[in-house]
Amino acid sequence: MSLARAFADRVHARAPGKINVSLDVGPRKDDGYHDLVSVFLAVSLYEDVVVSHSDGFSARITGDIDVAGVPVDETNLAVRAARLVVEEAGWNGGVHLDIHKRVPVAGGMGGGSADAAAALVAVDDLLHAGLGAPRLHRLAARLGADVPFALHGGAAVGVGRGDELTPALTGGRFDWALVSHPQGLSTPAVYREFDRLREGDDAAACGSTAAGDTAVLQALRAGDPRALAAAVFNGLQPAALSLRPDLGAVLVDGVERGALAGIVSGSGPTLAFLAGGESDARALAASLVTAGHDARHVHGPVHGAHIVSRAG
Ligand code: C5P
């Protein structure tokens, strides 16, 4: 163990947002969750969390995006993550978290889950708890369905609630233009709308494609954006579009501006447009900005939650 590590009293960790490149949603279960099969891709839009020793638990939230409405109390997922690690480590004190957000809030990209994953690894490091990946993964799964993937990163197939992960091979990087929206969507509300559509006349619109996941995995392995564009699928998309019909026109606009495919990311409303390569994605994002959208270029896969630096 290095001297710097032994005396660090501030630890900075980072975790990525995600896109579900495929998302097959099954029926609602008694616990309120839906069984799903999803292929996750971690992308280069990061949440930064700096943790330091404190008497109690507190958080300060800043961001490149609008962070109004993100709770700073004990309901904040990263604060809950910090508390879990402290309890697991048998530590007496508390932790202060400085959270810097870039992933759209309530955007369907797992930003809150990334905060929690970064907090898990940062507090584990700050306390020298040495919990190790399996225990951190178990804590992550207790916090939320998307937290294990934010810890894991890269590309992975998630089953169950989405938290039982198997790594997926990728043969290259995939470049995207993301369009975010000032007004978020509540994930539980989108799942409720999914249930309503499935029970009603629109059942066919919510059909799942188990074969689609195979095609997505093959395209990822081949590093082939055109094959991936033909296979991307989001079973929650009809529900998100039902709640936010305005997104439909933006999806069409993105494809007209050169995207290979456009999908709602997770429960939305962020839209993910796949491009043929880095320069195409940059040009697409610039074109979407010209059209008045809040767009940026990202790429994936990228690493999951990791330590950036230690200080003090
Ligand atoms: O686990 P997390 O708190 O992120 O989930 C938020 C909500 O999304 C759940 O309360 C549930 O309504 C919905 N959800 C679901 N099935 C999943 C994952 C999430 O119904 N597999």
Residues whose N, C-alpha, C, O or C-beta is under 5 A from the ligand:
A	BS01	C5P	G32 Y33 H34 L36 L143 G144 A145 D146 G160 R161 G162 T187 P188 Y191
